[in-house]
């Protein structure tokens, strides 16, 4: 799987946008791509290349991330992110494509905009 294919997987999610905050808004082989929610601009996936391989950092519940790191060589603590909440995934390692898609969706759900409370309730 290429970096562009990983980006395209993320773009299939409703309201996902591609951003290059560290590289003047252009895609280059070494650029970090941040996949964001259009509504709140929160990043749900950070995609970069390491050793010629695409790596995608995804937010996961800490216990789930820890279990996945033990089960798959292609899942490790995320580079340059909170190691408890973010995992780095090499999609070309031993991680099945269906699992990668599910983890992207989970990260997307964990970072999506929260519903705003209506003000003016009972006091």
VMD Tcl script that draws the C-alpha trace (Angstrom):
set ca {
  {0.00 0.00 0.00}
  {1.30 3.45 -0.86}
  {1.02 6.63 1.17}
  {-1.52 7.96 -1.36}
  {-3.66 4.81 -0.94}
  {-3.66 5.30 2.84}
  {-4.69 8.95 2.36}
  {-7.48 7.87 0.00}
  {-8.76 5.38 2.61}
  {-9.06 8.26 5.07}
  {-10.74 10.53 2.51}
  {-13.58 8.00 2.20}
  {-14.80 9.10 5.64}
  {-17.47 11.80 5.72}
  {-15.99 15.26 6.23}
  {-12.35 14.12 6.11}
  {-9.89 16.62 4.63}
  {-6.21 16.32 3.73}
  {-3.77 18.86 5.17}
  {-0.02 19.53 4.98}
  {0.60 21.86 7.95}
  {4.37 21.37 8.00}
  {5.10 21.47 4.27}
  {3.44 24.56 2.80}
  {0.26 22.69 1.86}
  {1.89 20.49 -0.77}
  {2.31 16.75 -0.94}
  {5.90 15.57 -1.21}
  {7.31 12.12 -0.47}
  {8.65 13.30 2.90}
  {5.67 15.48 3.87}
  {3.55 14.68 6.90}
  {-0.08 14.47 5.83}
  {-2.62 15.22 8.53}
  {-6.12 13.91 7.93}
  {-8.60 16.15 9.71}
  {-12.29 16.51 10.41}
  {-13.60 19.39 8.33}
  {-15.93 20.48 11.17}
  {-13.43 20.85 14.01}
  {-10.05 20.59 12.21}
  {-8.94 17.87 14.66}
  {-6.48 15.41 13.21}
  {-7.47 11.76 13.24}
  {-4.55 10.37 11.21}
  {-0.97 11.52 10.67}
  {0.66 9.87 7.67}
  {4.36 9.98 6.84}
  {7.07 7.82 5.27}
  {9.78 6.00 7.19}
  {12.35 3.83 5.46}
  {10.33 4.00 2.25}
  {7.19 2.69 3.98}
  {4.04 4.68 4.76}
  {3.24 4.92 8.46}
  {-0.12 6.08 9.79}
  {-0.47 7.35 13.36}
  {-3.97 6.69 14.71}
  {-5.66 7.47 18.02}
  {-6.83 4.35 19.84}
  {-8.10 3.58 23.34}
  {-4.96 2.87 25.44}
  {-5.82 -0.74 26.29}
  {-6.71 -1.58 22.69}
  {-3.55 0.08 21.37}
  {-1.43 -1.90 23.82}
  {-3.05 -5.21 22.84}
  {-2.61 -4.50 19.14}
  {1.07 -3.63 19.63}
  {1.57 -7.02 21.25}
  {-0.30 -8.85 18.49}
  {1.21 -7.20 15.37}
  {4.79 -6.32 14.48}
  {3.44 -3.56 12.22}
  {1.87 -1.65 15.14}
  {4.09 0.34 17.51}
  {3.86 3.43 19.72}
  {3.39 6.42 17.42}
  {6.40 8.52 16.52}
  {6.21 12.11 17.77}
  {2.81 11.57 19.45}
  {1.44 10.61 22.87}
  {2.53 6.96 23.07}
  {-0.38 5.95 25.30}
  {-3.13 7.19 22.99}
  {-1.56 7.01 19.52}
  {-0.20 4.01 17.62}
  {1.90 3.98 14.46}
  {0.84 1.40 11.87}
  {2.78 0.14 8.87}
  {0.06 -0.94 6.42}
  {2.58 -3.08 4.52}
  {3.50 -5.20 7.55}
  {1.34 -7.88 9.15}
  {-1.75 -5.70 9.72}
  {-4.72 -6.99 7.69}
  {-6.37 -4.36 5.42}
  {-9.75 -4.84 7.12}
  {-8.18 -4.12 10.51}
  {-6.43 -1.02 9.16}
  {-9.75 0.33 7.84}
  {-11.44 -0.39 11.19}
  {-8.63 1.37 13.11}
  {-8.85 4.43 10.83}
  {-12.60 4.57 11.48}
  {-12.04 4.21 15.24}
  {-9.53 7.08 15.28}
  {-11.98 9.15 13.22}
  {-14.76 8.46 15.75}
  {-12.54 9.23 18.76}
  {-11.63 12.67 17.37}
  {-14.90 13.75 15.75}
  {-16.67 16.90 16.94}
  {-18.60 16.53 20.16}
  {-22.26 17.50 20.21}
  {-22.63 20.90 21.82}
  {-24.85 21.15 24.86}
  {-27.80 23.47 24.68}
  {-27.59 26.24 27.24}
  {-30.46 27.30 29.42}
  {-31.34 24.10 31.26}
  {-32.57 23.90 34.86}
  {-30.36 25.65 37.37}
}
mol new
graphics top color blue
foreach p $ca { graphics top sphere $p radius 0.5 }
foreach p [lrange $ca 0 end-1] q [lrange $ca 1 end] { graphics top cylinder $p $q radius 0.2 }
display resetview
